[in-house]
Amino acid sequence: MSPESARQGTAVLRQSGPPTGVTTTAPPPDQRDASGSSLPALPVPDVLAALGSSPRGLAPAETAARRDRYGPNELPGVGRGQVWRRLVAQFTDLFAVVLLVSAAITFLAYWLGKPRDPATLQLALAILGVVLLNAGIGFAQEYSAERTAESLQAMVPHTCRVLRDGRRRELSARDLVPGDVVILEAGDAVPADCRLIEAHEAAVNNAALTGESDPVARVAEPVPAGPPLQARNCVFMGTDLVAGTGKAVVFATGTATEFGRIFRLAASAPRQKTPLQQQVALMARRVAGVALATGAVLFAVRVPSGQPFVATFVFSLGVMVALVPEGLPATLSVSLAIGVRRMARRHALVKQLLAVEALGSTSVICTDKTGTLTQAEMTVVQLWADGVSHAVSGVGYAPTGEITDAGPVRELLRAAALCSNARLVPPTGRDPWRVLGDTTEGALLVAARKAGLDPAQEEAGTPRVAEHPFDSARKLMSTVHRDGEGRFFAYVKGAPLELLARCDAIDRSGARTLLSDAARAQVAATADGMAGQGLRVLAVARRQLADPRLPLGEVETQLTLLGLAGMYDPPRPEVREAVDACRRAGIRIVMVTGDHPLTAEAVARRVGIVRRPAPAVATGTQLDALDDSGLDALLASSSELLLCRVSPEHKMRVVTAFQRRGEVVAVTGDGANDAPALKHADIGVAMGASGTDVAREAAVMVLLDDSFASITTAVGLGRSVYRNIRKFLIYLFSHNIAELVPILAATFAGFPLVPITAVQILAIDLGSDVLPALALGAEPMESDVMNSPPRPRRERLFSTSVMGRILFLGGIQALGVCAVFFWHIHASGIPYADFTKDDPVYREAITMVQAGIVVSQFFNALAVRTDRQSVFRAGLLTNPWLLAAGCFGIGLMAAISYAPPLQAVFHTAPLAPADWAVLAAFGALLLAAEELRKWVLRHRRTSPKGEDGDESDHRGLRPGRGHPGHAARRRGS
């Protein structure tokens, strides 16, 4: 949205004044905050008139005109106009500052030198080139990541329901215009600033605007004039409807909303770094400190020995540069961004980079059933009324099929259809029949159609006058209707046991009959039998009311039971394989559902979560009777646990209990009441297709296909990303050892010159460091990534085994380049003191050192691709980008060796084929040594360790025997 359109936007509709329509003149910007103050005080008809709308909503022609006038209902991107700020920020990184200061001092040394040494100038320019290149890579990745995040967020539909010309429609929230009538239900995110015109037990969470998380009741009646934010009949963009239903008319969109005002104030707030980034940043500061200290010490040692000041400074600078992994920050960002994109391609949208890291250590997944383990296409397959079961044919949402003897169940289905907020949408084009709203209610609507009922006609003939929305505590929903004779009836549906407890009669052939204890037991047994078949069972009842305004407690008493509806949601075909993968990976799966225990167990057995004859099963009522120690004992009692008939509060408590045990918990959810557990979990996973806006906002990961299999895939990719980060860290730091050790060896051996110059080190960092490290960050997922237990929560990125591997590989490289350097020097027979920097033997020797590091890094990159598996088994050609990056580094080294212009810059000499053969042999030796280490690990008689390389963390574990994740975390912590 342009600044002008945002300024005009919908602020015009906030003007106070008589309700005579919509003015076309935007108020001055300074009047925006005070505008709209009269709307809360107006009756509903006057509000609609003031906004140029009606109870039927806007006409299509009018919405198009207003869209052109006010622009889309969206907030602008953050900081898009401040590209230069992000570019400048690349030069404030600690490594960049150190190198910039070094370049400045080197320039100064060149300027003050008598005579001026061109090599010093070349060094300064090379350092500056490194800084510019890293800044360019970092900026490009940040900009690309921002664009990628925006495109991925667009994959999650932000829709709303509106009335347009009297017809209920679902459209993108960005298409809302002032005057639109929005339909709100519990779990919806409010898409714009609105004035309520209908409200049924409505309550909102205004935490996004006020910081107060307690639900606040909302009404449709006029309230005293004042700021809209304080009006009890207004709802605002960015807030959530947590209870009830309502209709509201939009009076502000986009940047003219209250949320838009806060958004503008917060747009420039700095982003917080993830713990992984903070850990790497701390490591970077320590490495920079060590580099500076080492350079300073060597400078102090060499100056008293009579070495020229400038030459000694350049020597010390080379040591410092050798220890600084300049490309580390950019490589880390690229690896995480690649992980996010790979997960998105597998239907898992990760909203925070931190989630990529945490996913890899997930040890417990608390999953619900409907839509995640199943296909979320509920189909009523059995009805029970008056002691008789009626089979229902047909699958899915298409109303094709039959009901055996539909007459006795017509009133049951009529009541269920009236007590529903869902809508059955006919097929359009390639889209099949679908349900707009709750899938369970949709299944009841389809069954009603199969019985010959038209839910829309029934609603028109028996209009709704009140509603008591579903509540997870009472597990019921009620609506009150007026029939054609002026009588009022309450229709109630919900969990069989809860509803049965409120019934005192049962419908038998249309007559109200007292519900005896025997009949009550028969109903309960029938419900249990249906649940035991894996069906989700709902009970339906009704009651005639003398007054439609009775409180909820009286409406849902003395009910007449109409019958039971059993519906089936088939498991997703891919889930069983995903569950098996979690078992192999040591990840415990706990089903947390609101369904009947028998239904939950039947589905759990179908998908492989339950395999034992008697899994541990607990209901919400049983959880209420347990204290924290009792709950801990329950969670530890069995690896197969089903928690049924639970509320969001129970789910939250279970998550907390698992975290007390040191578990890393992923939780799935789709409703507004799941938001607390999603936020509290280590990984909150929301449903992208069927989930509410509130759940998607609270979660850090959104499943675009709602499938449990996507969670398993994301966990595997998260583990792969963590491994890849370790791979390029080992790669980067091991070659730094190969650059530093020859310099230290020459110093203590009394050799007057450096075995490798600072300019050569910078060339290595540019040619054979950054590109292969980036390619390692994109390394494909290893086939055995899900064959080991999760890593412990407290495991550090730089563990003992990682540091040991860095020293192992770096030590081999250092020995090789030291050997070739001193072999060249000693073979010449020239005393150390007689060497000068222009000596052909010296130039050939330092060329061998540089080429030796480059060639060994090529083999090192292959070696670190796997932790325990042979790289030959993984396939040398499975990461072509890594091979291309390595070949580029070797090609650049060849140019430095043979091209005269580059020889002059780097003081190198041409190498003979025999020299390259020797270097290749050293590189192959490094790869062979690493392969031997992996072979020893694979064939060690003790139990194999985890893939992340920490023996102490995973010793003695066998996936599938108990829960290996528990033992691993106890050892790791």
ZAMARGU-4260 file (C-alpha; in steps of 0.2 Angstrom, whole numbers, plus 5000, padded with zeros to 4 digits):
<rodrens>
0) 5000/5000/5000 | 5007/5017/4995 | 5009/5030/5009 | 4995/5040/5001 | 4983/5026/5001
5) 4987/5021/5018 | 4985/5039/5024 | 4968/5040/5016 | 4964/5022/5019 | 4950/5019/5031
10) 4954/5034/5043 | 4939/5043/5034 | 4927/5031/5042 | 4933/5035/5060 | 4927/5053/5058
15) 4914/5058/5071 | 4898/5066/5064 | 4880/5062/5060 | 4877/5045/5052 | 4873/5051/5035
20) 4884/5040/5025 | 4903/5038/5020 | 4912/5054/5016 | 4925/5054/5003 | 4937/5066/5010
25) 4951/5059/5022 | 4953/5068/5038 | 4970/5076/5042 | 4983/5063/5049 | 4982/5072/5066
30) 4963/5068/5067 | 4965/5049/5065 | 4967/5045/5083 | 4951/5054/5088 | 4941/5048/5073
35) 4927/5035/5075 | 4923/5039/5093 | 4905/5041/5089 | 4903/5023/5082 | 4902/5014/5099
40) 4888/5025/5105 | 4877/5023/5090 | 4863/5010/5088 | 4867/4996/5076 | 4856/5003/5062
45) 4864/5020/5063 | 4882/5012/5063 | 4877/5003/5047 | 4871/5019/5039 | 4886/5028/5045
50) 4897/5016/5036 | 4886/5014/5020 | 4882/4996/5024 | 4868/4985/5029 | 4864/4969/5038
55) 4866/4960/5021 | 4884/4967/5019 | 4890/4977/5004 | 4886/4974/4986 | 4900/4968/4974
60) 4901/4984/4964 | 4903/4994/4980 | 4916/4983/4987 | 4926/4985/4971 | 4925/5004/4972
65) 4930/5004/4991 | 4945/4993/4987 | 4951/5005/4974 | 4948/5019/4986 | 4956/5012/5002
70) 4968/4999/4996 | 4971/4981/5003 | 4968/4977/5021 | 4987/4973/5025 | 5001/4981/5034
75) 5017/4986/5024 | 5033/4976/5025 | 5045/4980/5039 | 5059/4991/5034 | 5058/4988/5015
80) 5064/5006/5012 | 5079/5004/5024 | 5090/4993/5013 | 5105/5004/5016 | 5103/5001/5035
85) 5104/4983/5033 | 5119/4984/5021 | 5128/4995/5034 | 5124/4983/5048 | 5135/4970/5039
90) 5150/4980/5043 | 5147/4981/5062 | 5150/4962/5064 | 5164/4959/5076 | 5175/4950/5063
95) 5171/4964/5050 | 5177/4977/5063 | 5193/4968/5067 | 5197/4966/5048 | 5192/4984/5044
100) 5204/4990/5058 | 5218/4978/5052 | 5215/4985/5034 | 5216/5003/5040 | 5232/5000/5050
105) 5240/4991/5035 | 5236/5005/5024 | 5244/5017/5036 | 5259/5006/5037 | 5260/5006/5018
110) 5258/5025/5018 | 5272/5028/5031 | 5284/5015/5025 | 5300/5021/5017 | 5301/5014/5004
115) 5283/5009/5002 | 5281/4990/4999 | 5268/4986/4986 | 5265/4969/4995 | 5258/4979/5010
120) 5246/4988/4999 | 5241/4972/4992 | 5238/4965/5009 | 5227/4980/5014 | 5216/4978/4998
125) 5214/4959/5001 | 5208/4962/5018 | 5196/4975/5012 | 5190/4963/4998 | 5186/4950/5011
130) 5176/4962/5021 | 5166/4968/5006 | 5163/4950/5000 | 5157/4944/5017 | 5146/4959/5018
135) 5139/4956/5001 | 5135/4938/5005 | 5127/4942/5022 | 5116/4956/5014 | 5111/4945/5000
140) 5106/4931/5012 | 5097/4942/5024 | 5087/4950/5010 | 5083/4933/5002 | 5078/4926/5019
145) 5066/4940/5021 | 5058/4938/5004 | 5057/4919/5007 | 5049/4922/5024 | 5036/4933/5016
150) 5032/4921/5002 | 5031/4906/5014 | 5019/4916/5026 | 5008/4919/5010 | 5006/4900/5009
155) 4996/4900/5025 | 4979/4907/5020 | 4973/4921/5031 | 4955/4921/5027 | 4939/4927/5035
160) 4920/4925/5032 | 4909/4940/5027 | 4892/4943/5020 | 4892/4950/5003 | 4875/4955/4996
165) 4867/4943/5009 | 4878/4928/5004 | 4891/4921/5016 | 4908/4920/5008 | 4925/4916/5013
170) 4939/4927/5006 | 4956/4933/5010 | 4958/4945/5024 | 4967/4958/5013 | 4951/4960/5002
175) 4941/4967/5017 | 4935/4985/5015 | 4926/4997/5027 | 4908/4992/5028 | 4910/4974/5026
180) 4900/4963/5038 | 4912/4950/5045 | 4906/4934/5053 | 4916/4929/5069 | 4917/4913/5078
185) 4928/4907/5093 | 4946/4904/5087 | 4945/4917/5073 | 4958/4931/5072 | 4949/4948/5070
190) 4954/4954/5052 | 4951/4972/5054 | 4944/4985/5067 | 4925/4982/5068 | 4910/4987/5077
195) 4899/4972/5083 | 4882/4972/5077 | 4878/4954/5084 | 4886/4946/5099 | 4882/4929/5107
200) 4893/4926/5122 | 4907/4934/5114 | 4924/4937/5122 | 4941/4943/5115 | 4959/4942/5119
205) 4966/4959/5117 | 4984/4955/5123 | 4991/4960/5106 | 4985/4978/5110 | 4983/4980/5128
210) 4995/4966/5135 | 4980/4959/5145 | 4978/4941/5141 | 4962/4938/5151 | 4946/4936/5140
215) 4936/4952/5139 | 4917/4951/5136 | 4910/4960/5120 | 4892/4966/5117 | 4883/4973/5102
220) 4873/4986/5111 | 4878/5005/5111 | 4890/5011/5124 | 4895/5028/5130 | 4905/5038/5117
225) 4924/5037/5119 | 4940/5030/5111 | 4936/5014/5101 | 4949/5004/5110 | 4940/5006/5126
230) 4923/5002/5119 | 4915/4985/5124 | 4906/4984/5107 | 4922/4985/5096 | 4935/4972/5091
235) 4951/4975/5083 | 4964/4968/5071 | 4977/4957/5079 | 4965/4952/5093 | 4957/4935/5094
240) 4939/4929/5098 | 4941/4916/5111 | 4923/4912/5114 | 4906/4915/5107 | 4901/4921/5090
245) 4896/4937/5082 | 4894/4949/5067 | 4903/4965/5065 | 4905/4979/5052 | 4922/4985/5047
250) 4926/5003/5050 | 4945/5003/5048 | 4958/4992/5038 | 4976/4992/5035 | 4987/5005/5043
255) 4972/5015/5049 | 4968/5001/5062 | 4974/5002/5080 | 4985/4987/5077 | 4992/4997/5062
260) 4997/5011/5073 | 5006/5000/5085 | 5014/4991/5070 | 5021/5007/5064 | 5029/5011/5081
265) 5037/4994/5082 | 5042/4992/5064 | 5060/4997/5068 | 5062/4986/5083 | 5078/4976/5081
270) 5076/4957/5079 | 5081/4945/5093 | 5095/4933/5089 | 5091/4914/5092 | 5101/4905/5106
275) 5110/4896/5092 | 5115/4912/5084 | 5120/4919/5102 | 5131/4904/5105 | 5140/4906/5088
280) 5142/4924/5091 | 5150/4921/5108 | 5162/4909/5100 | 5166/4922/5087 | 5170/4934/5101
285) 5181/4922/5109 | 5190/4917/5093 | 5193/4935/5089 | 5200/4938/5106 | 5212/4923/5104
290) 5217/4929/5087 | 5221/4946/5093 | 5231/4940/5108 | 5241/4927/5098 | 5245/4940/5085
295) 5250/4952/5099 | 5261/4940/5108 | 5270/4934/5092 | 5273/4953/5087 | 5280/4956/5104
300) 5292/4941/5103 | 5298/4945/5085 | 5301/4964/5087 | 5316/4962/5099 | 5324/4949/5088
305) 5328/4963/5076 | 5314/4959/5063 | 5308/4975/5053 | 5293/4983/5062 | 5282/4983/5047
310) 5286/4965/5042 | 5283/4959/5059 | 5267/4968/5060 | 5262/4959/5043 | 5267/4943/5050
315) 5257/4945/5066 | 5242/4950/5056 | 5244/4934/5046 | 5242/4924/5062 | 5227/4934/5067
320) 5218/4932/5050 | 5222/4913/5050 | 5212/4911/5066 | 5197/4922/5061 | 5183/4912/5052
325) 5177/4926/5041 | 5163/4917/5032 | 5155/4909/5048 | 5140/4921/5051 | 5135/4921/5033
330) 5137/4902/5032 | 5126/4899/5047 | 5112/4910/5041 | 5112/4901/5024 | 5111/4884/5032
335) 5096/4889/5043 | 5088/4897/5028 | 5090/4882/5017 | 5083/4871/5031 | 5067/4882/5032
340) 5065/4881/5013 | 5067/4862/5013 | 5054/4861/5027 | 5042/4872/5017 | 5044/4860/5002
345) 5038/4846/5014 | 5023/4856/5019 | 5030/4862/5036 | 5031/4881/5037 | 5044/4886/5051
350) 5041/4904/5057 | 5056/4905/5068 | 5074/4900/5064 | 5075/4894/5082 | 5063/4881/5078
355) 5074/4873/5065 | 5087/4870/5079 | 5075/4864/5092 | 5066/4852/5080 | 5082/4841/5079
360) 5081/4838/5098 | 5062/4834/5099 | 5060/4819/5111 | 5041/4819/5114 | 5027/4823/5102
365) 5010/4827/5110 | 4998/4825/5095 | 4979/4826/5093 | 4970/4814/5083 | 4957/4822/5071
370) 4965/4830/5055 | 4983/4826/5061 | 4983/4807/5062 | 4967/4806/5052 | 4961/4814/5036
375) 4949/4826/5044 | 4935/4821/5033 | 4923/4815/5046 | 4909/4804/5039 | 4894/4799/5049
380) 4893/4780/5047 | 4881/4775/5061 | 4866/4783/5069 | 4857/4776/5085 | 4839/4782/5090
385) 4826/4773/5100 | 4837/4758/5103 | 4840/4754/5085 | 4856/4757/5075 | 4855/4764/5057
390) 4869/4762/5045 | 4874/4777/5034 | 4883/4774/5017 | 4894/4786/5008 | 4911/4793/5011
395) 4917/4811/5013 | 4907/4827/5011 | 4898/4824/4996 | 4879/4821/5001 | 4878/4805/4992
400) 4873/4789/5001 | 4858/4782/5010 | 4853/4779/5028 | 4844/4763/5033 | 4827/4767/5038
405) 4830/4786/5039 | 4813/4791/5047 | 4817/4788/5065 | 4833/4798/5064 | 4826/4813/5055
410) 4823/4823/5071 | 4840/4818/5077 | 4849/4825/5062 | 4838/4840/5061 | 4843/4845/5079
415) 4861/4841/5075 | 4860/4852/5059 | 4852/4867/5068 | 4865/4866/5082 | 4879/4869/5070
420) 4889/4884/5063 | 4897/4874/5049 | 4891/4876/5031 | 4892/4863/5017 | 4899/4871/5001
425) 4894/4863/4984 | 4908/4859/4972 | 4915/4873/4961 | 4926/4870/4946 | 4939/4857/4952
430) 4935/4860/4970 | 4925/4845/4977 | 4912/4847/4991 | 4919/4855/5006 | 4915/4860/5024
435) 4917/4878/5029 | 4919/4877/5048 | 4920/4862/5060 | 4922/4846/5051 | 4912/4836/5064
440) 4897/4848/5061 | 4900/4846/5042 | 4898/4827/5044 | 4881/4830/5053 | 4876/4842/5039
445) 4880/4829/5026 | 4870/4815/5035 | 4855/4827/5036 | 4856/4829/5018 | 4856/4810/5016
450) 4841/4809/5026 | 4832/4821/5014 | 4833/4837/5025 | 4839/4854/5019 | 4849/4862/5033
455) 4847/4879/5025 | 4828/4878/5024 | 4827/4871/5042 | 4837/4886/5048 | 4825/4898/5039
460) 4810/4890/5046 | 4817/4888/5064 | 4828/4904/5066 | 4841/4904/5079 | 4838/4917/5093
465) 4853/4912/5105 | 4868/4902/5106 | 4879/4895/5119 | 4895/4890/5110 | 4905/4874/5113
470) 4916/4875/5129 | 4930/4862/5132 | 4925/4861/5150 | 4907/4856/5148 | 4910/4848/5131
475) 4893/4854/5124 | 4886/4866/5112 | 4868/4873/5113 | 4857/4884/5101 | 4840/4891/5105
480) 4827/4892/5090 | 4810/4899/5088 | 4798/4888/5077 | 4784/4893/5066 | 4771/4893/5081
485) 4782/4904/5091 | 4788/4891/5103 | 4807/4890/5108 | 4817/4875/5108 | 4835/4872/5114
490) 4845/4859/5104 | 4861/4852/5112 | 4875/4841/5105 | 4891/4835/5113 | 4901/4822/5122
495) 4889/4807/5126 | 4893/4805/5144 | 4892/4824/5148 | 4876/4826/5139 | 4868/4810/5145
500) 4871/4817/5163 | 4860/4832/5159 | 4845/4821/5151 | 4830/4815/5161 | 4820/4809/5146
505) 4823/4800/5130 | 4813/4801/5113 | 4804/4786/5109 | 4794/4786/5092 | 4792/4805/5095
510) 4786/4804/5113 | 4796/4810/5128 | 4799/4795/5139 | 4807/4796/5156 | 4825/4790/5155
515) 4826/4775/5167 | 4843/4769/5174 | 4842/4754/5163 | 4839/4765/5148 | 4853/4776/5153
520) 4865/4761/5155 | 4860/4755/5138 | 4864/4772/5130 | 4881/4773/5138 | 4885/4755/5133
525) 4880/4759/5115 | 4891/4774/5115 | 4905/4764/5122 | 4902/4751/5109 | 4903/4763/5094
530) 4918/4771/5102 | 4926/4754/5103 | 4924/4753/5084 | 4935/4768/5082 | 4920/4780/5079
535) 4919/4798/5086 | 4902/4798/5095 | 4891/4813/5098 | 4875/4814/5108 | 4860/4825/5103
540) 4846/4831/5114 | 4833/4845/5114 | 4822/4854/5126 | 4807/4866/5125 | 4809/4882/5133
545) 4797/4895/5140 | 4810/4909/5139 | 4824/4909/5127 | 4834/4920/5138 | 4837/4907/5152
550) 4854/4906/5158 | 4866/4892/5152 | 4864/4881/5167 | 4845/4880/5165 | 4845/4878/5146
555) 4856/4862/5147 | 4846/4853/5160 | 4830/4842/5159 | 4835/4837/5141 | 4827/4824/5130
560) 4840/4813/5122 | 4837/4811/5103 | 4850/4799/5099 | 4869/4796/5095 | 4879/4799/5079
565) 4895/4789/5076 | 4907/4796/5063 | 4923/4789/5056 | 4938/4799/5051 | 4950/4787/5042
570) 4969/4788/5046 | 4980/4796/5034 | 4990/4782/5024 | 5007/4790/5027 | 5005/4791/5046
575) 5010/4773/5050 | 5027/4775/5042 | 5030/4791/5050 | 5026/4784/5067 | 5038/4770/5064
580) 5051/4783/5060 | 5048/4791/5076 | 5050/4775/5085 | 5067/4772/5077 | 5072/4789/5081
585) 5068/4787/5100 | 5054/4800/5099 | 5039/4796/5110 | 5022/4799/5104 | 5008/4803/5116
590) 4990/4805/5109 | 4981/4820/5118 | 4963/4821/5112 | 4946/4826/5118 | 4939/4810/5111
595) 4932/4794/5120 | 4947/4783/5126 | 4940/4768/5115 | 4940/4779/5100 | 4957/4785/5103
600) 4964/4768/5106 | 4956/4761/5090 | 4965/4775/5080 | 4981/4774/5089 | 4982/4755/5085
605) 4978/4758/5067 | 4993/4770/5065 | 5005/4761/5076 | 5006/4772/5091 | 4999/4758/5102
610) 5006/4740/5099 | 5004/4733/5117 | 4989/4724/5123 | 4986/4737/5137 | 4992/4754/5134
615) 4992/4767/5148 | 4975/4777/5146 | 4970/4792/5157 | 4956/4804/5156 | 4955/4822/5160
620) 4945/4818/5176 | 4959/4806/5181 | 4972/4820/5178 | 4963/4832/5189 | 4965/4819/5203
625) 4984/4818/5201 | 4996/4830/5209 | 5013/4834/5200 | 5022/4819/5207 | 5007/4808/5202
630) 5007/4815/5184 | 5026/4812/5183 | 5024/4794/5188 | 5010/4792/5175 | 5021/4799/5161
635) 5035/4788/5166 | 5024/4772/5168 | 5023/4767/5150 | 5030/4772/5133 | 5012/4770/5126
640) 5001/4783/5133 | 4984/4790/5128 | 4977/4805/5136 | 4958/4806/5132 | 4944/4818/5136
645) 4957/4832/5140 | 4955/4850/5140 | 4967/4863/5135 | 4972/4866/5153 | 4976/4847/5154
650) 4987/4848/5138 | 4996/4863/5145 | 5000/4854/5161 | 5006/4838/5152 | 5018/4849/5142
655) 5025/4857/5158 | 5027/4840/5166 | 5037/4833/5151 | 5048/4848/5151 | 5052/4845/5169
660) 5058/4828/5164 | 5070/4836/5152 | 5060/4832/5137 | 5060/4843/5121 | 5041/4844/5117
665) 5032/4847/5101 | 5013/4849/5103 | 5000/4850/5089 | 4984/4860/5090 | 4971/4868/5079
670) 4959/4878/5091 | 4960/4894/5099 | 4960/4885/5116 | 4976/4876/5111 | 4986/4892/5110
675) 4993/4892/5128 | 5000/4874/5125 | 5007/4879/5108 | 5016/4894/5115 | 5023/4885/5130
680) 5029/4870/5120 | 5047/4869/5113 | 5039/4867/5096 | 5021/4873/5094 | 5014/4865/5078
685) 4998/4872/5071 | 4987/4865/5057 | 4988/4876/5042 | 4972/4870/5033 | 4960/4867/5047
690) 4968/4877/5061 | 4962/4893/5068 | 4971/4910/5065 | 4974/4910/5084 | 4983/4893/5084
695) 4993/4897/5069 | 4999/4914/5077 | 5004/4905/5093 | 5014/4891/5084 | 5032/4892/5078
700) 5028/4879/5064 | 5012/4877/5053 | 5008/4861/5044 | 5002/4866/5027 | 4994/4849/5024
705) 4989/4845/5043 | 4998/4828/5042 | 5008/4820/5056 | 5020/4814/5043 | 5025/4832/5040
710) 5031/4833/5058 | 5042/4818/5057 | 5049/4825/5041 | 5052/4841/5049 | 5061/4833/5064
715) 5072/4824/5052 | 5076/4840/5042 | 5080/4849/5059 | 5092/4835/5064 | 5100/4837/5047
720) 5102/4856/5048 | 5110/4854/5065 | 5122/4841/5058 | 5126/4852/5043 | 5130/4867/5055
725) 5142/4856/5064 | 5150/4850/5048 | 5154/4867/5041 | 5161/4872/5059 | 5172/4857/5059
730) 5177/4861/5041 | 5181/4880/5045 | 5190/4878/5061 | 5201/4863/5056 | 5209/4872/5042
735) 5212/4887/5053 | 5224/4875/5063 | 5233/4871/5046 | 5236/4890/5043 | 5241/4893/5061
740) 5253/4879/5065 | 5266/4882/5051 | 5267/4900/5056 | 5271/4895/5074 | 5282/4881/5069
745) 5293/4893/5058 | 5294/4905/5073 | 5300/4893/5086 | 5311/4885/5073 | 5320/4901/5070
750) 5315/4903/5052 | 5315/4922/5048 | 5300/4922/5036 | 5282/4916/5037 | 5277/4899/5028
755) 5261/4907/5022 | 5258/4926/5020 | 5242/4935/5026 | 5237/4938/5007 | 5238/4919/5004
760) 5227/4916/5019 | 5214/4928/5013 | 5215/4920/4996 | 5211/4903/5005 | 5197/4910/5015
765) 5189/4917/4999 | 5193/4903/4987 | 5191/4887/4997 | 5182/4892/5013 | 5166/4901/5010
770) 5159/4892/4995 | 5162/4874/5001 | 5155/4879/5019 | 5140/4885/5010 | 5138/4869/5001
775) 5140/4859/5017 | 5126/4869/5024 | 5115/4863/5009 | 5121/4845/5012 | 5106/4832/5009
780) 5099/4823/5023 | 5108/4807/5028 | 5098/4791/5026 | 5101/4786/5044 | 5097/4803/5052
785) 5081/4796/5061 | 5090/4780/5067 | 5097/4788/5083 | 5090/4795/5099 | 5087/4814/5100
790) 5102/4824/5106 | 5101/4830/5124 | 5093/4848/5128 | 5109/4854/5136 | 5121/4848/5123
795) 5132/4862/5116 | 5136/4865/5098 | 5155/4864/5102 | 5155/4847/5111 | 5170/4838/5116
800) 5168/4826/5101 | 5167/4841/5089 | 5182/4849/5096 | 5191/4832/5095 | 5187/4830/5077
805) 5193/4848/5073 | 5209/4844/5081 | 5211/4828/5072 | 5207/4834/5055 | 5216/4850/5058
810) 5231/4842/5065 | 5233/4830/5050 | 5232/4845/5038 | 5245/4855/5049 | 5257/4840/5049
815) 5256/4839/5030 | 5259/4857/5025 | 5273/4858/5038 | 5281/4843/5031 | 5281/4850/5013
820) 5287/4867/5018 | 5302/4861/5028 | 5306/4848/5015 | 5307/4861/5002 | 5318/4872/5013
825) 5329/4858/5019 | 5331/4851/5002 | 5338/4867/4995 | 5353/4867/5007 | 5352/4885/5010
830) 5354/4891/5028 | 5338/4899/5037 | 5347/4916/5039 | 5350/4917/5020 | 5332/4916/5014
835) 5324/4932/5007 | 5306/4934/5002 | 5311/4934/4984 | 5321/4918/4985 | 5313/4906/4972
840) 5315/4891/4984 | 5305/4901/4997 | 5292/4906/4985 | 5290/4888/4979 | 5289/4882/4997
845) 5275/4895/5002 | 5266/4890/4986 | 5266/4872/4992 | 5259/4877/5009 | 5245/4887/5001
850) 5241/4873/4988 | 5242/4860/5002 | 5229/4868/5012 | 5218/4871/4997 | 5219/4853/4991
855) 5218/4845/5009 | 5202/4856/5011 | 5194/4848/4996 | 5197/4831/5004 | 5192/4838/5021
860) 5175/4844/5014 | 5172/4826/5008 | 5177/4819/5025 | 5166/4830/5036 | 5150/4826/5025
865) 5146/4811/5036 | 5148/4808/5055 | 5149/4789/5056 | 5144/4783/5039 | 5157/4781/5025
870) 5157/4795/5013 | 5158/4782/4999 | 5142/4774/5005 | 5134/4791/5005 | 5139/4794/4987
875) 5153/4806/4982 | 5141/4814/4969 | 5126/4817/4980 | 5131/4835/4983 | 5137/4842/4967
880) 5138/4860/4974 | 5152/4854/4986 | 5162/4846/4972 | 5160/4862/4961 | 5166/4873/4976
885) 5181/4862/4979 | 5186/4862/4961 | 5184/4881/4960 | 5196/4883/4975 | 5209/4871/4967
890) 5207/4880/4950 | 5210/4897/4959 | 5225/4890/4967 | 5232/4884/4950 | 5229/4902/4943
895) 5239/4909/4958 | 5253/4897/4955 | 5254/4899/4936 | 5247/4916/4931 | 5261/4929/4931
900) 5250/4943/4937 | 5244/4933/4952 | 5262/4927/4955 | 5267/4945/4958 | 5253/4948/4970
905) 5255/4932/4981 | 5274/4929/4978 | 5270/4912/4972 | 5280/4900/4960 | 5274/4887/4948
910) 5272/4870/4955 | 5278/4854/4946 | 5266/4839/4943 | 5275/4829/4956 | 5271/4843/4969
915) 5253/4842/4965 | 5254/4823/4967 | 5262/4824/4984 | 5249/4837/4989 | 5235/4825/4983
920) 5243/4811/4992 | 5242/4821/5008 | 5224/4825/5005 | 5220/4807/5002 | 5229/4802/5018
925) 5217/4814/5027 | 5202/4806/5020 | 5208/4789/5023 | 5212/4793/5041 | 5194/4800/5044
930) 5187/4785/5035 | 5197/4774/5047 | 5190/4784/5062 | 5172/4781/5056 | 5175/4763/5053
935) 5181/4761/5071 | 5166/4770/5077 | 5154/4759/5067 | 5162/4743/5072 | 5166/4747/5090
940) 5159/4733/5101 | 5151/4744/5113 | 5134/4752/5109 | 5135/4765/5095 | 5134/4783/5099
945) 5122/4795/5092 | 5125/4803/5075 | 5129/4820/5082 | 5146/4812/5088 | 5144/4813/5107
950) 5149/4796/5114 | 5145/4801/5132 | 5127/4806/5127 | 5120/4791/5119 | 5131/4776/5125
955) 5121/4760/5127 | 5105/4765/5119 | 5095/4755/5107 | 5080/4762/5098 | 5064/4753/5102
960) 5069/4747/5119 | 5059/4757/5131 | 5061/4776/5128 | 5080/4779/5124 | 5077/4798/5124
965) 5075/4797/5143 | 5091/4789/5146 | 5100/4800/5134 | 5094/4816/5142 | 5098/4810/5159
970) 5116/4806/5154 | 5118/4822/5144 | 5112/4833/5158
</rodrens>
